[in-house]
Amino acid sequence: MAQDYDAIIIGGGHNGLTCGAYLAKAGLSTLVLERRPMVGGAAVSEEVFKGFTFSVFSYVMSLLHPKVIEELELARYGLKVLPATDLYCPLRDDDYILYSDDVARTQAQFARFSRQDAEAYPAFLAYLQESAAILRKLQLETPPDPSRRDWKSFKDLALLLWRYREHAGELYRVIDLFTQSADVFLSRWFRNDTIKAVLAYYASIGSFTGPKSPGSAYVILHHLIGEHEGAGGWGFVRGGMGAISDALATSGQSHGLKIKTNAEIDKVLVDDDRVLGVVTKSGDEYRAKVVASNASAKVLFLDLIDPSDLPAVFLDEIKQFRTYSTAFKINVAAKRPPQYKGFDAEKCGFEVPSYVHMAPDIDYLERAYDDAKHGWYSYRPFITAVVPTTVDNSIAPEGKHVVNLFGGHAPYNLRNGSWQQQRGDFVRNVMNTIHEFAPGFADDVIDMQVLLPPDIEEILNIPHGHIFHGELSPDQLFFMRPVPRFADYRTPIKGLYQCGASCHPGGGVSGLPGHNAAREILKDVGTKKKRGA
Ligand SMILES: Cc1cc2nc3c(=O)[nH]c(=O)nc-3n(C[C@H](O)[C@H](O)[C@H](O)COP(=O)(O)OP(=O)(O)OC[C@H]3O[C@@H](n4cnc5c(N)ncnc54)[C@H](O)[C@@H]3O)c2cc1C
């Protein structure tokens, strides 16, 4: 027999939990159904090897929005953010460069490579911060639909433009960021390739682009708009990223949110153009007037809904949503963190670099992309190496370490090859790259879990394993995400919403798609309190 709720959420990723928590807080009886044995999606902590707990997918926090943290009282429910060290970028010749929120310290680092670039840094930072301030505001907006001709859409658009009227003069900036490559954008301020690589690195994270690809400038900003303390606003979460999801779940449960794991949705039930509920793979049926999907847009519309219930043009647009991924993650249980050749604890001011980017110059990043562009993994990948055990003793046996390796490029498909054959060579390649900067790391490895795009796809049910559910390119942002006309979290089916990273403002552990979707749902259905329940 079907069970009735006011709202059902498909998927208990951190955005599904955020959406669910807001709906429950507003008085709606809400059920989250998650296919995995645990909630969190890409924000989970799991004991992968005995005694070693990993942030299996996402590994550093920055983007989680302060509004979500405060309104859902996440600190009260266990969220504790720990600072990372300055970003440490090892270079060839045993040198390094540090990057941090401390402007004078970063300038001093840049000055070692170019005095002129060091002097230009405050102007660059001011530009970045002003642009970030606008984007931070925009992240909380529901994208209007400029193509609709009805009065409401016109009013929403006009109100948005009015709210941003003092930023009208900065429109050109947005165009620059959306159209320029990271390299062209950074070259306005910086000449030195090493300095440019420190910043351009952010444009490569999770994207199938190189720093010379048009539009890549925006991705730098997407990664640097976090407001927490640390290198570029990034920090660790005590207990791993799963602690964010656990805090969201507990917060929601304190308002009556129900969560069911091992419950994979097989089908969304639709009658005419209205949602009725969902059916799980094991045949359980749940009915609700509101169903919000945290699953990727492609999973929702291509796998869970009968195509005859959706307009053909819309389905075609969803199929075009670009999800191709080249990002990999390797979780290493280690005896020691990587020992970087040129590292000098006294000069750096910390004992162990906990947050490292390996990509010594801008051409290195571009070459890594060139390999992937032609269908192969990077001969020299760019690698982020993050060691949370430097500040968190709860996730590994005493004296041992958790090392998260994240990078690119490892294309989902290999041209004239298969991952089955190439997995070993790829890992050797990654280790050889690390050895250029930190020799002997392989000898300190106790065990490792290798996650390539097909693995991420299988575990999380994200098409191509795309870490943001879909590319963060200008054609897939704001009122184009995931597709034009349906960027306001609503869908062609009444009562069916989207609340995950496929929607504005996109991927990252921000909670914002979930927050914004809940706001739109509550606008449509009202709260229980308002309805006098
Ligand atoms: C390897 C990797 C590294 C990353 N690193 C970082 C980082 O360091 N910092 C950062 O901020 N971001 C990072 N990201 C990006 C970030 O983690 C994601 O963009 C974000 O977590 C997406 O959250 P979500 O809730 O929208 O979706 P997801 O986390 O994908 O959750 C969707 C949930 O829906 C469930 N689901 C799917 N289909 C069904 C179904 N049919 N029935 C029921 N449930 C279903 C899935 O199992 C999953 O739990 C990383 C991502 C990956 C993969």
The ligand as an SDF file (V2000), in Angstrom:
LIG
                    3D

 53 58  0  0  0  0  0  0  0  0999 V2000
   35.5170   12.8810   -6.6550 C   0  0  0  0  0  0  0  0  0  0  0  0
   34.8260   14.1680   -6.2790 C   0  0  0  0  0  0  0  0  0  0  0  0
   35.5390   15.1700   -5.6250 C   0  0  0  0  0  0  0  0  0  0  0  0
   34.9150   16.3790   -5.2870 C   0  0  0  0  0  0  0  0  0  0  0  0
   35.5900   17.3060   -4.5290 N   0  0  0  0  0  0  0  0  0  0  0  0
   34.9010   18.3610   -4.0130 C   0  0  0  0  0  0  0  0  0  0  0  0
   35.4640   19.1490   -2.9790 C   0  0  0  0  0  0  0  0  0  0  0  0
   36.5510   18.8610   -2.4810 O   0  0  0  0  0  0  0  0  0  0  0  0
   34.7290   20.1980   -2.5140 N   0  0  0  0  0  0  0  0  0  0  0  0
   33.4800   20.5090   -3.0080 C   0  0  0  0  0  0  0  0  0  0  0  0
   32.8550   21.4790   -2.5530 O   0  0  0  0  0  0  0  0  0  0  0  0
   32.9170   19.7380   -3.9830 N   0  0  0  0  0  0  0  0  0  0  0  0
   33.5760   18.6680   -4.4570 C   0  0  0  0  0  0  0  0  0  0  0  0
   32.9810   17.8280   -5.3530 N   0  0  0  0  0  0  0  0  0  0  0  0
   31.6680   18.1910   -5.9130 C   0  0  0  0  0  0  0  0  0  0  0  0
   30.5510   17.9530   -4.9190 C   0  0  0  0  0  0  0  0  0  0  0  0
   30.8430   16.8950   -4.0620 O   0  0  0  0  0  0  0  0  0  0  0  0
   29.2290   17.6570   -5.6470 C   0  0  0  0  0  0  0  0  0  0  0  0
   29.0210   18.6090   -6.6660 O   0  0  0  0  0  0  0  0  0  0  0  0
   28.0590   17.6880   -4.6820 C   0  0  0  0  0  0  0  0  0  0  0  0
   28.3290   16.8830   -3.5430 O   0  0  0  0  0  0  0  0  0  0  0  0
   26.7780   17.2470   -5.3610 C   0  0  0  0  0  0  0  0  0  0  0  0
   25.7790   17.1610   -4.3750 O   0  0  0  0  0  0  0  0  0  0  0  0
   24.2900   16.7450   -4.6960 P   0  0  0  0  0  0  0  0  0  0  0  0
   23.6200   16.5230   -3.3940 O   0  0  0  0  0  0  0  0  0  0  0  0
   23.6700   17.7200   -5.6150 O   0  0  0  0  0  0  0  0  0  0  0  0
   24.3940   15.3970   -5.5250 O   0  0  0  0  0  0  0  0  0  0  0  0
   25.0470   13.9890   -5.1420 P   0  0  0  0  0  0  0  0  0  0  0  0
   26.0650   14.1350   -4.0960 O   0  0  0  0  0  0  0  0  0  0  0  0
   25.4490   13.3650   -6.4230 O   0  0  0  0  0  0  0  0  0  0  0  0
   23.8380   13.1760   -4.5150 O   0  0  0  0  0  0  0  0  0  0  0  0
   22.8200   12.6130   -5.3010 C   0  0  0  0  0  0  0  0  0  0  0  0
   22.2650   11.4450   -4.5130 C   0  0  0  0  0  0  0  0  0  0  0  0
   21.1720   10.8820   -5.2330 O   0  0  0  0  0  0  0  0  0  0  0  0
   21.2360    9.4770   -5.0940 C   0  0  0  0  0  0  0  0  0  0  0  0
   20.4680    8.8790   -6.1780 N   0  0  0  0  0  0  0  0  0  0  0  0
   20.7520    8.8920   -7.5080 C   0  0  0  0  0  0  0  0  0  0  0  0
   19.8080    8.2060   -8.1860 N   0  0  0  0  0  0  0  0  0  0  0  0
   18.9020    7.7710   -7.2670 C   0  0  0  0  0  0  0  0  0  0  0  0
   17.7290    6.9800   -7.3550 C   0  0  0  0  0  0  0  0  0  0  0  0
   17.2740    6.4920   -8.5390 N   0  0  0  0  0  0  0  0  0  0  0  0
   17.0630    6.6820   -6.2130 N   0  0  0  0  0  0  0  0  0  0  0  0
   17.4860    7.1480   -5.0060 C   0  0  0  0  0  0  0  0  0  0  0  0
   18.6220    7.8740   -4.8690 N   0  0  0  0  0  0  0  0  0  0  0  0
   19.3080    8.1850   -5.9950 C   0  0  0  0  0  0  0  0  0  0  0  0
   22.7150    9.1730   -5.1600 C   0  0  0  0  0  0  0  0  0  0  0  0
   23.0210    7.8980   -4.6280 O   0  0  0  0  0  0  0  0  0  0  0  0
   23.2840   10.3300   -4.3320 C   0  0  0  0  0  0  0  0  0  0  0  0
   23.3500    9.9960   -2.9620 O   0  0  0  0  0  0  0  0  0  0  0  0
   33.5630   16.5940   -5.6530 C   0  0  0  0  0  0  0  0  0  0  0  0
   32.8260   15.5710   -6.2760 C   0  0  0  0  0  0  0  0  0  0  0  0
   33.4420   14.3520   -6.5730 C   0  0  0  0  0  0  0  0  0  0  0  0
   32.6350   13.2520   -7.2260 C   0  0  0  0  0  0  0  0  0  0  0  0
  1  2  1  0
  2  3  1  0
  2 52  2  0
  3  4  2  0
  4  5  1  0
  4 50  1  0
  5  6  2  0
  6  7  1  0
  6 13  1  0
  7  8  2  0
  7  9  1  0
  9 10  1  0
 10 11  2  0
 10 12  1  0
 12 13  2  0
 13 14  1  0
 14 15  1  0
 14 50  1  0
 15 16  1  0
 16 17  1  0
 16 18  1  0
 18 19  1  0
 18 20  1  0
 20 21  1  0
 20 22  1  0
 22 23  1  0
 23 24  1  0
 24 25  2  0
 24 26  1  0
 24 27  1  0
 27 28  1  0
 28 29  2  0
 28 30  1  0
 28 31  1  0
 31 32  1  0
 32 33  1  0
 33 34  1  0
 33 48  1  0
 34 35  1  0
 35 36  1  0
 35 46  1  0
 36 37  1  0
 36 45  1  0
 37 38  2  0
 38 39  1  0
 39 40  1  0
 39 45  2  0
 40 41  1  0
 40 42  2  0
 42 43  1  0
 43 44  2  0
 44 45  1  0
 46 47  1  0
 46 48  1  0
 48 49  1  0
 50 51  2  0
 51 52  1  0
 52 53  1  0
M  END
$$$$
